[in-house]
């Protein structure tokens, strides 16, 4: 059992939890994740570790409510316990002194980009961060990323904050004005695909963090298969980060959409039962 020591609302349906998981906190590195199970009969979902404090034994997790399990997780509060928080899992981000590194985060992926930007900064890189969100209300971790970046650019789809447009626009400008040696992108598939196509044209090494469906997080179930360089890879043990120019984003999108209908139905049934339980 993992105790929730702190809970914050970061935006509409976006939550941050501080969870007591001392063994995870001692070993966690940028880019890794945990498998979370809310209760004994619940499904397991992967959540990236935003940060950790080995002194207090806590890890920071950020998630957005998109289905039944994340809805259930959002209903927990400080003092409640999560059944399982297993990890750290996955390969850590490759952190070296590359030079100028562009870190691109979109949506909730910004929470994943933050520990990468922080680690790159600590390694002596000049970090330029580019953040994108649909609206200003959905933009998270701007101040945190600014604290570890030389420059930060922000775009919103609707123009409600700073620059209207998409992350590829300022990224192109940065590439053409700075000696970018490496790009790390985390966010929606369409965003990572667009970033990959842009950087490939400039010959810049690019890494993306993939978020396929996971069941066990140990490479046994095979549900997190992704196609990289025309080969099947398991994101939970061989990723979650891969060479962006080798990823088959179309295949990834198809796999992620395979259970959308069932996931919506599961959430609908849960909300219906929840309403029935609270009805007078």
Secondary structure, 3 states (H helix, E strand, C coil): CEEEEEEEEEECCEEEEEEECHHHHHHCCCCCEEEEECCCCCCEEEEEEEEEECCCCEEEEEEECCCHHHHHHHCCCCCCEECEEEEEECCCCCCCCCCEEEEEEECCHHHHHHHHHHHHHHCCCEEEEEEEECCHHHCCCHHHHHCCCCEEEEEECCCCCCEECCHHHHHHHHHHHCCEEEEEEECCHHHHHHHHHHHHHHCCEEEEECCCCCCCCCCCCCCCEEEECCEEEEHHHHCCEEEHHHECHHHHHHHHCCCHHHHHHHHHHHHHHHHHHHCC
